[in-house]
Amino acid sequence: MSKRLVKKIVIVMTVTFLLSACSFGETKIEYERLVKALDEGDMKTVMSASDDGYAYVKEETSESTYEEKEDGEHSRIIYQTTHGVYNVKEDDLYGETTQKVVTDIKNDKNVGSNQNYKKETVYSTNLKNEKSRSIAQNQGIDVSYVKLMFRGLNELSKLKPSEDKKRSSEPSIISYDLTELQFKSIMNDKLNLKYDKFDSAILMIEFNTPNDTKEDQMRIIQITISVNYEERKEDKLIKRNQEISTYYHTREENNQSSKKEYVNYEKEYIN
């Protein structure tokens, strides 16, 4: 056997080994039932609601703007953090929300420095969300950055995830890389983003386990949406990003305390 042939055999064996190693430990995530529930707006299933239909939800949103100016890159990030309890039967939510704004200027002269970094708490207020509309206790406060996008994502179950495998110790996450058309039809009717150039959109759903069985049913832990786009300002495009992460409790946790928390939030809002 020639040295050249031996070398080719070794290369083929190495490539085969690497390819098999990549697939070793992979588990197909059985997401179909829960994605269908999300598509159809079955919130009791999606949110692991209590037996009487209450579910805790936490939402973290950020809207980032980046603009190049003479003195460096100017950034402004609006953070909105919302805690609340959703009533499936009434299709409403009572909770509280806080908005913070962070600004910064980065350039070659201040690398590693926080001299231009500023963080401000704009407000903290109780709110009600009804029919997908959020209203602050003080109605003069703008709570439009509260998105609460858990009431169905249209036609999501018709799409195939770009990633639906769990590997070894990785979390059980499926992801969708959305085209502009898919982004518009699935979620922008709720986000209402106005842009001049669409760059990218990704939707990720994390589950507690990759397998969906009667004995150990899957549940959704977290849903994250990230959108990159550009808006025209005068004669240039400004880069922007919007990210929304939504977190859910287990059914056991919701059975234990969510109705009581809902009543407390409702009282605080009314009073």
Secondary structure, DSSP 8 states (H G I E B T S, - for coil): --HHHHHHHHHHHHHHHHHHHHHTTEEE---HHHHHHHHHT-HHHHTT--TTSEEEEEEEEEEEEEEEETTEEEEEEEEEEEEEEEETTTTEEEEEEEEEEEEEEE-GGGTT--TT-EEEEEEEEEEEEETTEEEESSTTS--TT---TTS--TTGGGS--SB-EEETTS-EEEEEEE-HHHHIIIIIHHH----SEEEEEEEEEEES-S---SSS---EEEEEEEEEEEEEETTEEEEEEEEEEEEE--HHHHHHHHHHHHHHHHHHHH-
